[in-house]
Amino acid sequence: MNIGFIGLGNMGSGMARRLIDAGHTLTVYNRTRRHTEPFRALGVAVADTVRDTAAKADVLISMVADDQAVEEVVFPPGDALHALPGGAVHVSMSTVTVVLSRRLTDAHRECRQHYVGAPLL
């Protein structure tokens, strides 16, 4: 399974490492580039943009700070929504408002994608 992973902070980097250990193929992205270097050293593909992370993903996992960060990833400027293939799944592990979660559900449905809100509390 090809997994795109966006957000390599404390929680995200740990989750990404577990997916690698489980044998999944990851492409990772983090706006602070130094957080990607440990993954590059493991031979993981490091994307230059959010769109590059989403483009070949069967599953896109985002683990970013808040509503604004999720919006910047999914909608322009990051625009993962239009890069993610039809039939793919976006798993948002960020804690977001119900309003944004509904907006994401509708936007992904329009692009023939799936959205799963799976926040960590």
N, C-alpha and C positions, 0 to 999 in steps of 0.2 A: 504494500500500500504506500502510495506517495503522500506524504504529509507535509504541508507547509506550516511553519510555526512562527508566529509573530509575537514578540515580547519575551525577552530573555533576562528578565529581572530575577530576583531571588526565587520566586515560585516557578516562573516559566522555564528557567534554565534547568531546574531539577526535573520538571515534567518532561522536557525535551530529552534529557539524558536517559530517562527511563524508557522512552519510546525508541531511542537508538539501541539501548541494551536489549529491547524486545525484538530487534531486527528490522524495524521499519526504516524506510528511506525518507530522510528529512531534508527539506530546504528551509533554512532559518533566516530570519530578518530581525534586526533590532535597530532602532534609530540611533542609539549610541553604539557605534561600531565596535568599541573595545569588548563589548559583551559577546560578540560573535567569534572572537579569536579562539577561545577554547574549543569551539565547535569546528572551526576550520582545521585546528590541529588534530581533531579526530577524523578528519576527512569528510566532514559533512559539508554539503553545498551551502554556501552563504550567498544570499541574494542581495543585489544592490538596491532593489526597490520592493515595495509591498506587492506591486503587480507581478513582478518576477517570482515572488514567493507563492502567489496564488495560481499562476498560470497553468501549472502542471499538477496541481494538488487534487487528490481524490477527497482529502479532508484538509480543511484549513482551520487551524487552532489559533485563536487570538487570546492573549493574556496580557492586556494592557490596563492602564490605571482607572479610567472612568469613561463616562459618556463621550466627552469630547475626544479622547484618544481613540475610542472605538469608531466614532464617526470619521475621524481623519484616516483611519485604516480602511474602512469599508467603502466610504464615499470619497469623492475627490477631496484632497489631493492624492491619497493612497490608491483609491479606486479598486480595491480587491474585488468588489462586486462584479465589475465588468471583465475582470481577468479570470475569475474562477470559472471553470468549465461547467456547463449544464450537467445536472445530476450530482454535482459535488456537494459536500456538506461543510458548512461553516459552524464550528463549535466555538462559541464565545464564552470564555471562562472569566470574563471581567464582570464585576458587579455593576450593572447598569439599571437605569430606570425602566419601569414597565412601558412607558411611552416609547423609548428607544427600542426596546425589545420587540414591540409590535411593529415599529417601522422597519426593523431589520427582517422580521418574518415576512412582511409584505414585499419588501424589495427583493429578497432572495426568491420568493415565490414567482415574482414577475420575471426573473432571470432563469427560471426552471432549476433552481438550486434549493437546498434544504438548509434550515437554520435551527441550531440547537442552542438554547440559552442554558449554560451549565456553570453559573457563577460559583466561585469559592468564597465562602463567608468566614 
